[in-house]
Amino acid sequence: STFARHFSHVLAAGRAHACRCSAMRPTRPFGFLFLLLVVDGKRPAQGFAVWSELSPVHIFQTHHLQPPCAACKRPQAAAHGRGGKVGRTRASEQEVLGNQQSTLMPTGVSLAYYAVALILATSAAKSFANWPEAFARLATAGVAVVDLGPTAGKQLDESRKALQATDGSLGRRWAGLVCTKVLGEVLGLSLALRASSPVCAAAVVILGSHLLFWLGGAASARVDAAGRPAPIPPPVVKVIFGADLVACSAAALGWLGPTPLTRAVGSATFGLGMSIVCWEKLSGKMAAQRRKVTPSSGGAVAARAVRSTRHAVAEAERQATQEESEEADGAAEWKGFEWKRQWYPLAFVKTTDKDVPHRLELFGEHLVLWWDSLAWRAMLDECPHRLAPLSEGRIDEAGCIECPYHGWAFEGSSGACTKIPQMEGMGNSDVRGKCGGTVFRVVERQGLIWVWGERGLSANQADEGLIPVCEAMEDPAFDWIDVSRDMPYSADMLIENVIDSSHVHFTHHKTISKRENGKPLPLRVTTKITPSGFEGTFQPNAAVAPTGEGATNVQKTERSTKYTAPGYMHHRIRSTGDDGSFDTGFETWTVAYATPSGPGRCRLFARFPFRFPKPKRGPNLSRFIIQRLPDWLQHLGQLRVLDDDNIFLPMQERRVQDVGGWRRYVMPATSDNFVRAYRRWYDRAGDVPHAPWAVDEHRAKAPSKEELLDRKTQHTAHCKSCSGALRNAERLQQVCRLALFFGCAVLPTLLFRMAVRPTIALLAAQLAIAKVWQLAASVETGLTSGLASYPPPRNQKAGRGKGRELRTVEQGRRF
């Protein structure tokens, strides 16, 4: 009551300079319910004034979604209400309110937090006899001043600007989540003002609104002030959510503990946690003020860079001249190479649904792939009748592909038309013989579906011995992980990327490697570059576990690389076992297939075979885990690795095309030898013969980050395991929502009856359900987009000393 009376004067002073539009007069039943929690029935006017300024719904109704008043340039309803007048404004006030951006509401909310903090601090000083409760009240007051108030004001201001910038089309979900969180904080702070309520009860309400804020998808829904998506990195969310969950548990113990001792421990623990948050906030601000930029010797560094670049350019020009002479000498043997007389993988057998037809692309032409109950079949994705796409049809009872337009059916081995419904019973066998489709030769090998690049029945003479198989896949001692993805850049750029081992430490920093591991790589091409490919090695038999003088069983490693035309590459790394033999040690392969889908796009098939050495005792746990992990869980990790490359390689490819090709590369180091060898092979083989009507869709318009990191379109849509996991995650979230709703409905009844143990059990169950909901939401996000993990770990700010993604909880709370 005291808070409402005093704070209403502050708000009245602020409203004296505000527009008296009809939109500034909220009349909503929920506001009356709220004032009952803040004031007693004797002072409804003050409570209503507080609610009119604190209501998040009111904030957005009056300052975001209303057109501006023609006279005062402030948001309002369609017209002034009865008695509406435009208050006088000064020139300084017009400057503050420029661009139709009012800051009255965020400021009012922040003032409310500060006022509550002052009252809590005063009450804590008066009731220090119960020191745990007093300590918790004082810590809550500090958090309200240094954290809750500024964060609420900032988030409300960002949401308002985002809605204005996008005309309300974007950011509505983020605005709704922010409003819900702020409403929970205001409700909790109002409970803290009641002398009969322990401050830990108010803390449970506040932190509960925070947990619902994150579980509602705030990490992916966040937008900046300009209305652009600005997701919060998952590491930050994990830290904040974990801290809020621990603090909420301590507050619940301080509120609902079965004995006075447990309640005192819970209150003290909660107060200690909030004190740590206050200290982090204040120390972070002071450190930011002390931080200064130190001058660097930029001139000397620039001079050394210029000299190094000149030397590298000269070396590259000399090497290019030598390579051109070698290419002229061996041009005759390359005349027999043809891109379309090769085998290309289309899909993984294990993750391709056999019940539906699939639309794929090769050389810019669309193919339809389906299972006819005996084998995989492929045809040109067009019905000879009216050129409708067969992939939009179905697989009939005989295993034929049926056109969705008029029901014509085609069998896959020869492409013959087996049914024309419009000519049934008319002796149409001769007619059907002239209406066949165009087939492609398809075989299944090593878990992949392969297609011969040349169309027509002549492909039946294709040599299956030309399929570039992986030797490790033929060895039963190996287990492997598979993943496929449609990449927004060409197949040649993909091979150039995966054959380059030196980029892993930097591009995939903290994903699968660390930049501290980057060092010179002594790569050497060991064979002649022929139409079938080339091979190369690292420094052979390098010691990886040396010991002192006289040491025995020094572990060694052997690394090799092989490229097989037109789109196969592998890196092989193996180390010696305890007996010094490579056959008993650990061995891993990185295998990549690149299928040229069209100009500026391709499909990657990545395989990672492992051979784990036999343990001295017990089962081979590593192999046991690899064999039993679900495919979708393995794919989640691999998709994140591929995101590291996807975000910049499309731009690099277009730039290479703009400047005339790879000859503009400056590659003085031996770590670029494999890239140089592949580019020499590609120049001799010639460009990929895409269909004349196929175009690079990203050439005219640069792709957005959302398109580059679109995991759902690039992978999940054609992966049976991941699409099934996505559906299950969506269903599980719906179940969790219903469970949380019913739990919240039962909770007031338990509190009214003072049933302590059932209340604690219900809260624990609710938290467990909320955690399951969070995990399901993270799976859904991981299978649909990589934007939530952007920027990648390599670009995230490092802490003092060792590189860390996050130093304190406060670095995450600023979001």
N, C-alpha and C positions, 0 to 999 in steps of 0.2 A: 504494500500500500504506500509506504513511504517512497520507495523507488518510483512507483508510477506517478505520484504527485510531483516529485521533483523533476523527474525526467520529462514529464509533460510540458513543463515550462521551457525546457531546452528545445523541444520539438516545436512548441508554439512559436518561439523566436525564429526558428528556421522557416516555418510555414508563413511567417509574416512577409517574406520576400518571394513566396511561391505564387504561382498562378492559381486562382480560385476557379479551376475548371471543374465540371461535374465529375470528371474521372478522379478527382482528388477526394471524393467523398464516398469511401467504401461503406457499403451496408451489406454485410454477409453474416449469416448465422454463426459460422465458425469463429468469427472474431469475438462474438459474445461468449462462446465457450472458452476461448482463450483468456479473456479478461477475468473469468472466474478463478483461474489459476494464479493470476497475478495480483488482483486486488480483491477486497471484500465487496459486498453488495452495496456499501455506502458510497463508493466513489466510482461509479461506472464510467463517468466522463473521462477521468484520467486513464483508466485502463483501456478505454476505447481509443484514446489518442495514441497510447503506446502501440496497440495492435495495428492501427492504421499506418504506422510508420515501419513496424517490424515485419508485417506480413510479406513473405516472399511473393505470394500470389499478387498482392497489391503492387509490389515493386514492378513486376513485369507488365501488369495491366495498365499501370499509369505511366510507365516510362519506356516501354519497349514496343508495344503493339498498338499504340494509339497514334493517330496522325498529329502533327504539330499544330498548335494553336496559331492562327494567322497573326494575332496581335503580339503574343508574348514569345512565340517560337518554342513553347514548351509542349510536350505531348498532352493530349486531351482526348475527350470523346468527340463525336461528330460535331457538337456545338456546345457552348456554355450552358450550364443548367440555370435554374431559376436563381436570380440574384447574382449570377456570376459576374465578377468584375476583374479587370486586369490590374494587378498591383503595380505600383511604381517600381521601376528598376533603375539602377545606377549604371554608369558606363562600365565600372569594374565588374558588376554582376553580369552584364551582358558578355564581357570577355570570358568570364568563368564558364558561362553557359553556352559558349560558342559551339558551333557545329551541332547544335541540338543534342548535346551530351550532358545530361544532368547528373551530378554526383551527389545529390541530396540524399538519395536512399542508401547507397553504400555507406556514406558518412553517418547517417542516422543509425544504421545497424551497428557500425563500429562504436558509436557513442553509447548505444545500449549495452554492448559488451563491457565497455569501460565502466559504466555506471554500476552494472552488476558486480564487476570485479571490486570496485571500491566498497560496496556494501558487504560483500563476502569477506574482504580483508578486515573491515571493522567488526563484523560479527565474530571472526576468528580471534581477534584480539580480546573481545569481551568474554569468550567462552574457552579460555585456554586451560581451564581445569580439566576438560576432556581433550587432552593434547592430540590424540590421533585425529579426532574430528576437526580440531582447529587447524592442524597441519594440512589435512586434506582440503579444507576450505581455502586456506591461504595459497596452496599450490594451484587449486582451480582458478582462483582469482588471477594468479600470475599467468596461467595458460590462456585465460580469456583475454588478457591484455596483449601478450606478446605473440600469440598464435591464432586463436580462434577469431578474434575481431579483425585483424588485418587480412587473414586468409578469406574470411567471408566477404569483406568489402572488395577484395581483389577479384574473387571469383564472380561475384554479382556484377561487377563493372565489366569484366571480360564477357560475360554472358549477354549483358545489355548491348555492348558494342557489336558482338557477333550477330545478334538478331537484327540490329539496325543495318549492319553492313550487308547482310544477305537477305534482307526484307523478310526475315522470319523463316526462310526456306531451310536453313541449316542451323544447327545448334539447338534445336528445340529439346532434344533428349538431354543434352548437357545442361541446358537451363533448368529443365525439370528436376534433374538430379541435384543440382546446386540448391534449388529452392527447397527440396525435401531435406537436404542436409542442414541448411540454415534454419529451417523450421524446427527440426529436431534439437538443434543447439539452443534456439530461443526457448523452446519448451523446457529443456533441461535446466537452463539458467533460471527460468521463472520458478521451477520447483526448488532450486537451490536457495531462493530467497525466503521460502517458507521455513520458519524456525522449527516446525514439527517434522520436517523431512530431512533425513541425513543427506549430506552432500554426495555420498556415494550413489544414492538413488538417482540424483540428477546426472551424475557422471555416466551411469548405465544408459540413460536416455540419450545423452550426447554422443557417447561412443557407439551406441547402437545405431544412431543415424549415420555415423561415419562408416560402420561396417556395411550397412545397407547401401550407402553411397558407392562403395567399391564393388560390392557384389552386384549392383545394378548395372555394371559395365562402364563406370566413369573413366577407366583407363583408356578405353577405345573411343568413348563418346566425346572426349574433350576437344574443344575448338579454341583457337586463339581469338584475339579481339577483332581480327579481320574476317572471321568466319571460316578460316581454313582448318582442316583436321590437324590436331596437334596431340596425338596420343601420348600417354605417359608411359615411359619404358617399364617393362615388367619387373626388373630388379627394384625399381623405386616403389612400385605398387606392393611388392612382397614385403619390403621393409616396413612401409607405413601400415599395411594391413596387419602384419604380425604385431607391431607395437600397439596398435589400437585394440587388437584382440587380447593381448596380455593385460593392458590397462583396464579393459572392460571386465575381464575375469577378476582382477583384484578389486575393482569397484563393486562387483556383484558379491564378492566375499565380504566386503565391508558393509554391505547393505543387508544381505540375507544370511550372514553367518549364524550358525546354530547357537553359539555362545558369545558372550561379550568379548572374550579374548580373541576369538577368530575374527570378529567384526573389527576389533582394534588393529589386529595384524593386517587385515585387508585395507582398512583406511590408511594406515601408515605406508603400506606398500604402494597404494595408489598415489598418495602424496609424494612419495619418493620418485615414482616414475614421472609424474608431472613436473617435479622440480628439475629432473634431468632434461626434460623437453625445454623448459624455460632456459636452463643454462646453455643448451645447444643453440637455441635461438639467439640469445644475447651474445654468446661467444662468436657465432657466425657473423653477426652484424659488426662486431668490433674488429674481427679479422678482415672483413671486407674493407673497412675504412683504413686499416693499417697497410693493406696490400698496395704496393707501388710497383710500377713497371720499371725495371732496370735497363739502362742502355746496353746495347749489344754492339759488338764489332761487326756491324752489317757490311761495311765497306770491304773489309778483308775477305769476308765470306763470299760476297758477290764477285770479287776479283778472282778468287780461286774457282768459283763455279764457272765463270766465263772461260778461263783457261782450260778447265776440264772438258767443257762442252766442245770447244774448238778441237781439242785432241780427239775426242770421241767422234766428231763429225768426219775428221780426216781419216780416221781408221775405218769408219763405216764406208766411206767412199772407196777406199782401197779394196776392201773386202767385196763390195758390190761389183767392182770391175772384174775381180777374180772369178766370182760366181757366174757372171754373164759369159765369160769365156768357157767355163765348164759346161754350162747349159747348151751353148752352141755345138760343142763336141758331141753331146749325147742326145740330140734332138730326134734322131731317127727312131730310137726304140720307143718313143712316146706316142707315135702315130696310132698305135693299136689300142690306146686307152679310151674307153667310152664310159661316161658317167652312168648311163642308163643300163648298161650291161653289167650291173653289180647287184649285190644283195643288200637290202636295207631293213633294219628292224622297225616294226610298226607298233608293237605293244608287248607287255609282259603277259604270259599266259595266266599266271596265278592271280593277277589283279584285274583281269579283263572279264567283264560280265558276258556270259555265253547266251543270255536270254534276250538280248537286244542287239540291234545293229549299231555299228560305230562309224562315225564320219571322221576320216583321217585325211591327211594331206601329204603329197609327195611331189616334188618338183612343181609346186603351184597348182597341181591337179587334185581334185577331191576324189577319194576312194571310199567305198563302203566295205567294212569288214564284219563278217558274222560267222557264227558257228552253226553248221548244218546237221549237227548230231554225230557227224563222223570226222570232220576236219574243218579247219578254218578256211574261209573263202574270201576273195576280194574281187570287186568289180569297180569300174568307173562309176562314180556316184551320180548316175543320171539314167533315167528310163528312156529307152529309144523312142517311146511313144511321143511324149511332150517334154522330155528332158527334166522331169521333176526329180528331186533328190531321193534316191532309194533309201538313204539312211533314215529318213523320216517315216518309213514304212515299218513293216513287221516281218518276223520270221514265221512262215506258215507251218502247218503240221508236217509237210514233206521236207522241211529244211530249206525251202527256197525263200529268196528275198522278194517280198511283195511290195509293189509300188503303192504309195499312199494316195495317189491321185485317182487311178482308174482300176487298180487291183491287178495289173499285169504281174506275173511272177516269173522269176528267173532262177535256174539252178546254177550252183557256183563253179562246177568243174569246167564247164564249157561256155557258160553264159547263155545257154539256150533258153528261149521263152517257153515256159510250160503252161501258161494260162493267160487267155485273153477273155475275160468275162463277157465282153460285148459281142463275142462271136462264138459262144458256146453252142454246140449242137449244129454247127454249120460246116463241119468238115474243114476246120481251119489249121490242120497240121502243116500244110505247105506254107501257109501265111506265117505261122509261128516260127518256122524255120528261117524266115528272113527278118525276124524281129529280135534277134539275140543281142545281149549286151557285151561290153568289152571286159574281159577278165584279165586278172594278173595271177602269176604263179606264186603260191604261198606254201611255205613249209614251216615246220616247228622244230627248233633246235635250241638246246640248252635253256629251256624256259622262255624263249623269245619267239615271237611270230615274225617271220621274215618274208619279204616280198621282193620279187625280181623287178628291177626298175623298168624293164621294157614290157609293154603291154602286148596282148594278143596271145594266140595259141602257140606261136613260135617260141614263147618263153618256156614251154615244156622241155625244151632241150637245154635249159639253163643248168650249169654245172654247180651242184650243191657243195662241191669241194671248195668253191670260192668263198663260202660263208666264213667270215673271220671269227672263229670260235676262240674262247679263252681256255687255255690249257688247265688252269686251276679248277675250272668247273667240272672237268672230267675226273678229278681226283676225289674220292670219297672222304679223304681226311680234311677237306675244306668245307667250311660253312660260309654263308655270304648274306649280305644285305643288298636289296635291290630298290631303286627308286627311279621314277621317270618324271619328266617335266617338260612342258612346252616353253622354250626360251625365246625372248623377244630380240634375238639376234641370229645371224646366219651360222650355218654349220661350220664354216671355216673359222669364224671367230671363236666358236666353242672349242674346237680342237686346239686352236692357238692358246686358249686360256688353260685348258686342262693339261696340256703337255708342258706348261711352264711351271716347274716346281718352286721357283723362287718367290712366287707371289703369295704362297700359302701363309707364310709367317706374318704378312702385313695385311692382306685382304681379309684373312680369316683369323685375325688377332682376337684371342679370348673366345673364339668359336671352336676351332680345332687345333690352334697353335698359338704362339706368342711371337711378337715382333722381336723380342730379345733373342730368339733362336735364329734369326736371319743372319746368314753369313755367305761368303763366296762359295759357289757350287762348281766344282770341276767337271762339267758335263762335256762329253765327247761323242760325236757321231762315229760309230764303228763300222758302218756299212755304206755302200754306195746308195745314193738316192735314186730309186728305180720307180717305175709306175706302180709297183706293188707296195712301196713304202720304204722304211729305213729303220735302223735300230741304233741304240746308243746306250752308254753306261755312265754312271758316276765313277768316282775314284774307286777302283775295285778293292774289296777285302779291307776296308778301313776299320780300324779298331774302335769299338764303341764303348768298351768297358776296360780300359787299360789299368793295370796295377803296377806295383813297383818292380824293381829289377828281380829277375828270377821268378816272376809270377807265372803261374800255369793257367790253362783254360781261359786265355784272353778271348773275350767274345768279339767276333768280327761281324761285319754286315756287308752285304752285296746288293747293289741297286742297279736296275736296268730299266730301259724304256723301249717300247716298240710301237711303231705306227704302221698300221696296215690299211691300205687304201680300200674304200674311199673315206671311211669314217670310224675306224677303230683305233683306240690308243690304250695302252696300259703302262703303269708304273709298277714294278715288282721290287719289293724290299724283303730280304730275308736275312736272318741272323743265325749264328751257329748255336747249337745246343750245348749241353754239358759235356758231350763227348767231342766237341769241336767240329761236328758235321753240320752242314746246312740243312740236311734232310731231317734232322731232329729238332731244329730250333723253330722260333716263331717266324711266320711268313705272312705277308699281307700284300694284296694287289689293289690297285685303283684302276678300274676298267671303265672306259667311257665309249659309248656309241653315239654318233651324231647323225641323225636322219634329216636331210634337207627338205623341210616342209614347204618352204617357199622363200621368196626374197625377203631377207631380214628376219627370218624365223626358222626354227628347227626344233626337233624333239630330242632331248637328251635321255639316254638310258645309262644310268650309273650303277655299277656293281662293285661290291667290296668283299672279295673273298678273304677269309682268314684261315690260317692253320695254327692252332694253339699247341704248344709242346705238351706232351703227356706229363701230368703231375707225378711227383714221387709217391704220393699217397692220396687216396680219396678220389672222388670224381673230378672231371674237368669242368669246373664251375663256369668258366668263361664260355665254353662251347655250349653248356647247358642253357645259359641265359640267352645267347644268340639264337638258338634254335626255338625258344619258346616266347620270345618277345613278339607281340602282335605287329603286323606289318604297318598299321597306321601309326603306332608309337615310334617305330624306327623311322618312318617317313617324316614325322614332325621334326626330328633333329636334322635330317638331311635337307629338308626344305629351308631351314634357317641358314644352313651353310650356303646353299645356292642363292639365297637372298643377298648375301654379301657381294656376289658378282653381278647379280641382275640389276642392281641399282645404278651401275655406271657403264657396264659393257655396251649396252645399246647406243649410248652417246659416243663412246669411243669408236664403235664401228662406223657410225655416220660421219664422224670427223675424219677417219682414215679414208673413206670414200671421197670426201671433199678435197683432200690434199693430194689425191692421186695414187693412194695405195701404201703398202707397208714399206716401201723403199724410203719413206721419210722417217722411219724408225731410227733411233740412235741406240745401237746395241753393242757397246764395247766389251761387255763382260762375258765370260764363258757360260754364265747361267742362262744366256739367251741363245745358246747354240741350237737347242732343239726347236725353238720358235723359228729361227732362221732357216733350219733345214726343212721344216714343214712349209714355210712360205715359198721356198724354192720349189718344193714338190707341187704346191698348188699352182704356181705360175706356169709350170710345164703342163700340168693336167688341163688347164683352162677353166673358165668360169662354169659354174653349175648351169646346165641347160633347163632353166625354169620355163614354164609355159609362157607364151608371149603376152597373155592377158594378166598374168600374175604381177602384183605390185607390192612394194614395200609399204605397208600401211603406216608405219611410223616415220616414213621419210618426209612427208609433207608437214606432219605435226608431231612434235616431240612427245613421247609418252609421259604421262604423269606418274608420280610415285605409286599411286594406287594401282595403276595398270601394271607397272613393273613388278610389284610385289603381290599381285593377285594370285594367291595360291589356289583358290577354288577353281578358277578357269584353267590355270596352267597345269594343275595336277589332280585335285580332288575329284573333278568332274569325270575323269576317265580312270580313276582308281577305285575298284570295287571295295577295297578295305577301308579307305579313307572316307568315301561317300557314306558307307554304312556307319562308321564311327561318328560322322557329322550328324546324321539323323538321330542316332542314339543320344548324342550330347544335347541336341535340341529337346528331345523328349524328356531327358532327365532334368533339364532346367525347368520345364513346365511342372514336373512332379514336385520339385523342390519349392517352387513358388507356392503351390497349393499347400504343401506341408507347413511352410512358414506362415502362410495366411491363417490356417487353422490354429497353429500354435499361438500366434498373436491374439486370436480371438479367445483362447482359453486362458491366457495369462492373467487378464484382469480379474477373472473369477478366483483364481488361486491367490492372488494378492489380497483380494477382499477377505478371503477366508483365513489369511495369514498361514497358509500351508507352506511352510518353509522348504521341506524336503522335496515335495512335488514341484515347487517353483524352481528349485535349483536343478532338478532333473530335467524339467522342460527347457530351461535356459541352455543346459548342456546339449540337449538334443537339438535345439534350434541352432546352436553354434556349429554342431557337426553337420547338420543339413546345409547350413550356409557355406561351410567349407566344401561340401560336395558340389554345391551349386557353383562355387568359384572355380573348382577344377573342371567342371563340365563347360563353363563359359570359356576357360582358357583353352580347352581342346577345340571348341568351336572357333575361337579366334585364330588359333594356330593353323587350322585347316582351311581357313577362308582368306586370310590376308597376313602378310608379314609386316604391315604398317605399324602394328603395335610394338614391334621390336626395333623400329627405326628411331634414331640412327643406330647403326650397328655398333658393337662394342669397340671397334677400332677408332670410332669417332667420339666416343664418350670421354668426358673430362677426367683426367687422371688426378689422383690425390697426391698428397705430399709423400715423397719417397717412392715406394712401389706404386705402380699404376693400379688404381682401383676405380670401379665404376661409381661407388657411392661411399662417402666418408661418414656421414651422420644422417640420422633420421630427418634432420631439418632440411637437408638438401632435397629430400623428397617432398616435405610438407609445403615447399614453396609453390607446388603445383595446385 
